[in-house]
Amino acid sequence: MDLVKKIFDAGVVGAGGAGFPTHVKAKSKVEFVLVNGAECEPLIHKDFELMKNFAPDIVNGVDLMMKQTTARKSYFGIKEKNTAAIEVIEKNYTNGKIETCLLGDFYPSGDEYELVYSATKRLIPPYGLPLDVGCVVNNVETFYNISRAIEDKPVTQKFVCIAGCVKNPSSFFVPIGTTLKELIEHVGGTTVPDYGVFVSGILMGKLTFDLSEVVTKTMAGIIVLPADHYLVDRTKRSTESKNRIGKSACDQCSYCTEFCPRYLLGYDVQPHKVMRSLGFTTTGQAVWNQYADLCCSCGLCSLYACPEDLYPREACDQGKVENKKNGQRYEQQKPVKVHPIKEGRRVPLKQLMKRIDVLQFDAHTPYTKNSPNPSQVKILLKQHVGVSAKPVVKLGDVVHEGTLIGDIEEGKLGAKVHASISGRVTHVSDEFVRIAK
């Protein structure tokens, strides 16, 4: 059995949001395989439900990856509060090499730099990968998909959580390419007439009002919030408005830096200095943007730390883009060393939720076997890191669930794409394939 080929043929990618092709990680030889079950985005509980209901498949995927990478040990990162998931997961440990790494209920405990340090006490070098310190990290759903890949089952469905202002918050599998509108209808509709939809999270996700957008391999779910909610209002502002507010109001208090998780781990991320690039000085963007390069875009600086309610995360995002455009890369001079007060500056998730006014929307999202049954799907050919898949079907073709519809050129980084329903191909382009039942 060639696990790497099985994973590649199944189109498995990082299901936690990054979308890195998993077959590439499976080629590595490492000491540790780390399982990311932290799930620290507020209101989203899909990984918890997946662990509670599909523990054997997840742990089997971990075992397979450990054998493939010759890892001597695996750490299963999961929040200590999630006792129901911990109990069932630990019952499935069979090889004696998997150990639970209990995490506090802090944000962002699911960041892979944080998880690697929590589990192994190793610090990934600046711009580095877990591989640089002998680790491979995957989300729990990725391990679930690895387990299915062994049975030649490609990734055709996504496990999602629907939360917020909906009538029946829940978690379930859905065919890839299903619209957000159909997800909302499946949970009984919304409880408010006007709303915005956060895709994959309110901190690291994106806000949309377009319900024709579709489910991808990396989508964690959606959170529906009232249109007049604080988060919707501040997120939908234009970049120009955000920059103007930041330029006029930032008093360089440095709270954004002092609470930055990457800064506290020892990386030279200083959002308060990046804010100067908006125009506080005449020294030019290049001087200040360098302190954005190692930012992980967790959003804690903007949505929790800043007392002025400004946009340091967004300034860092712009700074990284500018640096890349100009061919610049900041080289950290000092060694990576954990800040002595790191533990004292952790942000409890409930405290964060209170700060951003979403505690009232936190609800149980139980797993349900009922799944949306779309009459057609729009399947994007780029749902992953790397190059877009090339369509291998043509207009009018009849396909079945699992049929290959997008392939990757030999030697290119990417992932295969498969039909998520059976039907007839009604549209083919370089961007997507549409299938109607």
C-alpha positions in Angstrom: 0.0 0.0 0.0 1.4 3.4 -1.1 -0.2 5.8 1.4 1.3 8.9 -0.3 -0.4 7.9 -3.6 -3.7 7.0 -1.9 -3.7 10.5 -0.2 -2.8 12.2 -3.5 -5.5 10.3 -5.5 -8.1 11.1 -2.8 -7.4 14.9 -3.0 -6.7 15.2 0.7 -5.7 18.7 1.8 -5.4 20.5 5.2 -9.0 20.7 6.3 -8.3 23.2 9.1 -8.1 26.1 6.7 -4.7 26.2 5.2 -5.4 23.7 2.4 -1.8 22.4 2.1 -1.8 19.1 0.0 -1.4 16.3 2.6 0.5 13.9 0.3 3.5 16.3 0.5 3.5 16.1 4.3 3.2 12.3 4.1 6.5 12.1 2.2 8.3 13.6 5.2 10.3 11.7 7.8 9.7 13.2 11.3 9.9 12.6 15.0 6.4 13.7 15.9 3.0 13.7 14.3 0.8 16.4 15.9 -3.0 16.3 15.8 -4.7 19.7 15.8 -8.0 19.3 17.6 -7.7 22.7 19.4 -10.5 24.5 17.5 -10.1 27.9 19.0 -12.3 30.0 16.7 -15.3 31.3 18.8 -18.7 29.6 18.1 -17.3 26.9 15.8 -17.5 23.4 17.3 -17.2 21.1 14.3 -13.9 19.5 15.3 -15.3 18.7 18.7 -18.3 16.9 17.1 -16.1 15.1 14.6 -13.8 13.8 17.4 -16.8 12.8 19.5 -18.5 10.9 16.6 -15.6 9.6 14.4 -12.8 9.0 16.8 -11.8 5.5 15.3 -11.4 7.0 11.9 -9.3 10.0 13.1 -7.0 7.8 15.3 -6.6 5.4 12.4 -5.5 8.3 10.2 -3.0 9.3 12.9 -1.6 5.7 13.0 -1.2 5.6 9.2 0.6 8.9 9.1 2.9 7.9 12.0 3.9 4.7 10.1 4.4 6.6 6.9 6.6 9.3 8.4 8.4 6.9 10.8 7.4 9.2 13.7 8.2 7.8 17.1 5.4 9.7 18.9 2.2 11.5 18.3 0.7 14.3 20.4 -3.1 14.8 20.1 -3.7 18.5 20.9 -7.2 19.0 22.4 -8.7 21.4 24.8 -8.9 20.1 28.4 -12.5 21.3 28.6 -13.6 18.9 25.8 -13.9 15.9 28.1 -16.5 14.1 26.0 -14.1 14.1 23.0 -11.1 13.3 25.0 -12.7 10.2 26.5 -13.7 8.7 23.2 -10.4 9.6 21.5 -8.3 8.1 24.2 -10.3 4.9 24.0 -9.0 4.4 20.5 -5.3 4.8 21.2 -3.9 1.3 20.4 -0.2 1.7 19.3 1.1 3.1 22.6 2.7 6.0 20.9 -0.1 8.6 21.0 -0.3 10.9 23.9 -2.9 13.5 24.6 -1.6 17.1 24.9 -4.2 19.0 26.9 -4.6 22.6 26.0 -6.1 25.5 27.8 -9.2 27.3 26.6 -7.2 30.2 25.1 -7.0 31.9 21.7 -5.2 31.0 19.4 -4.2 27.6 20.9 -4.8 26.0 17.5 -2.1 28.0 15.8 0.5 25.4 14.6 3.4 27.4 16.1 1.6 27.4 19.4 0.7 23.7 19.2 4.2 22.6 18.3 5.6 24.5 21.3 2.8 23.2 23.7 3.4 19.6 22.6 7.2 19.5 22.1 8.6 22.7 23.6 10.3 23.3 20.2 10.2 26.6 18.5 9.7 26.7 14.7 12.3 29.1 13.2 11.1 32.4 11.6 9.4 31.7 8.3 9.8 28.0 9.1 7.5 25.0 9.1 6.8 22.3 11.8 9.0 20.1 9.6 12.0 22.2 10.5 11.7 20.9 14.1 10.8 17.4 13.3 7.0 17.7 13.3 4.1 17.2 10.9 0.8 18.9 12.0 -2.6 18.1 10.6 -6.2 19.0 11.6 -8.4 16.2 12.9 -10.6 16.2 9.8 -7.5 15.8 7.7 -6.7 12.6 9.6 -10.3 11.5 9.1 -9.8 12.0 5.3 -6.5 10.1 5.4 -8.3 7.1 6.9 -10.9 7.2 4.2 -8.3 7.6 1.5 -7.0 4.1 2.3 -10.4 2.8 1.3 -10.1 4.8 -2.0 -12.7 7.3 -0.9 -11.8 10.7 -2.2 -12.7 14.0 -0.5 -16.2 14.8 -1.8 -17.8 16.1 1.4 -16.9 18.7 4.1 -17.8 18.5 7.7 -19.1 22.0 8.7 -20.6 23.8 11.6 -23.5 26.3 11.2 -23.8 28.7 14.1 -25.0 32.1 15.2 -28.5 33.5 14.3 -29.9 30.3 12.8 -32.8 28.2 14.0 -31.0 24.9 14.4 -27.3 25.3 15.0 -25.6 22.0 14.1 -22.7 20.2 12.4 -23.0 17.8 9.5 -21.3 16.6 6.3 -22.2 18.5 3.1 -21.2 17.9 -0.6 -18.4 20.2 -1.6 -19.8 23.0 -3.9 -23.0 23.5 -2.0 -24.0 27.1 -1.6 -24.1 29.0 1.7 -27.8 29.7 1.0 -28.5 25.9 1.0 -26.5 25.5 4.3 -28.7 28.2 6.0 -31.9 26.6 4.6 -30.8 23.2 5.9 -30.7 24.5 9.5 -34.1 26.1 9.2 -33.1 29.5 8.1 -32.0 32.5 10.1 -33.6 34.1 13.2 -33.0 37.7 11.9 -34.0 39.2 8.6 -30.8 41.1 7.9 -27.4 39.5 8.5 -23.8 38.9 7.5 -22.1 35.6 7.1 -18.6 34.9 8.5 -17.0 32.0 6.6 -14.7 29.8 8.7 -14.6 32.1 11.7 -15.1 35.6 13.0 -11.4 36.1 13.6 -9.5 34.4 10.9 -12.4 33.9 8.5 -14.0 36.4 6.1 -17.3 38.3 6.0 -19.6 37.8 3.0 -23.1 38.8 2.0 -23.0 36.6 -1.1 -25.0 33.4 -0.4 -24.0 31.9 -3.7 -20.5 31.3 -2.4 -19.8 27.6 -2.0 -18.4 25.1 0.4 -14.7 24.1 -0.2 -12.4 21.5 1.3 -11.1 24.1 3.8 -14.3 25.7 5.0 -14.9 25.1 8.7 -18.5 26.4 8.6 -20.4 29.6 8.8 -21.5 32.0 11.5 -24.5 34.2 10.9 -24.6 37.5 12.8 -27.1 40.4 12.6 -26.3 43.0 10.0 -26.0 45.7 12.8 -23.7 43.6 14.9 -20.4 45.3 15.9 -18.3 42.7 14.1 -20.2 43.0 10.9 -20.1 46.8 11.0 -16.3 47.0 11.6 -15.4 44.2 9.2 -17.2 45.6 6.2 -15.5 49.0 6.3 -13.2 49.7 3.4 -9.5 49.4 3.6 -9.2 53.2 3.1 -11.5 53.8 6.0 -9.7 51.4 8.3 -6.3 53.1 7.4 -7.7 56.6 7.9 -9.0 55.6 11.3 -5.8 54.0 12.3 -3.7 56.9 11.1 -5.7 59.4 13.1 -6.3 57.5 16.3 -3.4 55.1 17.0 -1.5 56.4 20.1 1.3 53.7 19.9 0.3 52.2 23.2 1.8 48.9 22.0 -1.0 46.7 23.5 -1.4 45.0 20.1 2.2 43.9 20.3 2.2 43.0 24.0 -0.7 40.6 23.5 0.5 39.2 20.1 0.8 35.4 20.4 3.7 35.3 18.0 5.5 38.1 19.8 5.1 36.2 23.1 6.5 33.1 21.5 9.6 35.1 20.6 9.0 36.2 17.0 9.6 39.8 16.1 6.1 40.8 15.2 5.3 44.3 16.3 1.9 45.5 15.1 2.1 48.9 16.8 5.2 49.6 14.7 3.4 48.4 11.5 0.7 51.0 12.3 3.3 53.7 11.7 3.4 52.6 8.1 -0.1 54.2 7.7 1.6 57.6 7.8 2.7 58.4 11.3 6.2 59.1 10.2 8.0 60.1 7.0 10.5 57.2 7.1 8.6 55.1 4.6 6.6 51.9 4.7 9.6 49.6 4.3 11.0 50.6 7.7 7.8 49.6 9.6 6.3 46.9 7.4 9.1 44.5 8.2 7.5 43.9 11.6 4.5 42.4 9.9 6.3 39.6 8.1 5.9 37.0 10.8 2.3 37.9 11.8 -0.1 34.9 11.7 -3.2 37.1 11.2 -5.0 35.7 14.2 -6.8 39.0 14.7 -6.3 39.2 18.4 -4.6 42.6 18.2 -7.5 44.1 16.3 -10.4 42.4 18.1 -9.1 42.2 21.7 -5.9 44.1 22.5 -6.4 47.5 20.9 -8.2 49.9 23.3 -9.0 52.2 20.4 -10.7 49.4 18.4 -8.4 49.9 15.4 -7.0 47.6 12.8 -3.4 46.5 13.4 -4.0 43.0 12.0 -5.3 44.5 8.8 -2.2 46.8 8.7 0.0 43.8 9.1 -1.8 42.0 6.2 -1.2 45.0 4.0 2.4 45.2 5.2 3.1 41.6 4.2 1.6 42.2 0.7 3.8 45.3 0.3 6.9 43.4 1.4 6.2 40.6 -1.1 5.5 43.0 -3.9 8.8 44.8 -3.3 10.8 41.6 -2.9 11.6 42.3 0.7 11.8 39.9 3.6 12.5 40.7 7.2 15.3 38.6 8.7 14.9 38.4 12.5 18.2 39.0 14.1 17.6 37.9 17.7 17.1 34.3 18.6 13.5 33.0 19.1 12.9 33.0 22.8 9.6 32.7 24.6 8.6 35.9 26.5 8.8 35.3 30.3 5.3 36.6 30.8 3.7 34.6 27.9 1.5 32.5 30.1 0.2 35.5 32.0 -0.9 37.2 28.8 -2.9 34.3 27.3 -6.4 35.4 26.3 -9.2 33.1 27.6 -11.7 32.3 24.8 -14.7 33.4 26.9 -13.1 36.7 27.7 -12.5 37.3 24.0 -16.1 36.3 23.1 -17.3 38.8 25.7 -15.1 41.5 24.2 -16.5 41.0 20.7 -20.0 40.6 22.0 -20.8 37.0 20.7 -21.3 35.1 24.0 -25.1 35.1 23.4 -24.6 33.2 20.2 -22.5 30.4 21.6 -24.6 27.3 21.4 -24.3 23.5 21.1 -24.0 22.5 17.5 -24.7 18.7 17.6 -23.7 16.4 14.8 -26.7 15.3 12.7 -26.6 12.6 10.0 -29.0 14.7 7.8 -27.1 16.4 5.0 -28.1 19.0 2.5 -29.1 17.5 -0.9 -28.2 20.1 -3.5 -29.7 19.8 -7.0 -26.4 21.2 -8.4 -22.9 22.0 -7.1 -20.2 24.4 -8.1 -16.9 22.8 -7.4 -13.9 25.2 -7.4 -10.7 23.8 -9.0 -8.5 25.6 -6.6 -9.3 24.8 -3.0 -5.7 24.3 -1.9 -2.2 25.7 -1.7 -0.4 25.4 -5.1 -1.7 25.4 -8.6 -5.3 25.1 -9.7 -6.4 21.6 -10.8 -7.0 21.3 -14.6 -10.5 20.1 -15.6 -10.6 16.6 -17.0 -14.3 16.5 -17.8 -16.2 18.3 -20.6 -19.7 19.8 -21.0 -22.4 17.1 -21.0 -20.3 14.4 -19.3 -22.1 12.2 -16.8 -20.2 11.8 -13.6 -20.7 10.0 -10.3 -19.8 11.0 -6.8 -16.0 10.5 -6.5 -15.3 10.9 -10.2 -12.1 12.8 -10.9 -13.0 16.2 -12.4 -9.8 18.1 -11.8 -6.2 16.8 -12.0 -2.8 18.2 -11.2 0.1 18.4 -13.7 3.0 16.1 -12.9 5.6 17.8 -10.7 3.2 20.6 -9.6 2.1 21.3 -6.1 -1.7 20.9 -5.8 -4.6 18.5 -5.1 -7.0 16.5 -7.2 -10.7 17.5 -7.2 -13.6 15.1 -7.4 -17.3 15.3 -8.1 -19.3 15.6 -4.9 -22.6 14.5 -6.4 -23.7 12.3 -9.3 -25.1 14.1 -12.4 -24.3 15.9 -15.6 -21.6 18.5 -16.1 -23.2 21.7 -17.1 -20.2 24.1 -16.9 -16.5 23.7 -17.3 -13.9 26.5 -17.0 -10.5 27.0 -15.5 -12.1 28.2 -12.3 -14.8 25.7 -11.6 -17.0 22.7 -12.7 -20.7 22.7 -12.2 -22.6 19.5 -11.9 -26.4 19.2 -12.0 -28.3 16.1 -10.9 
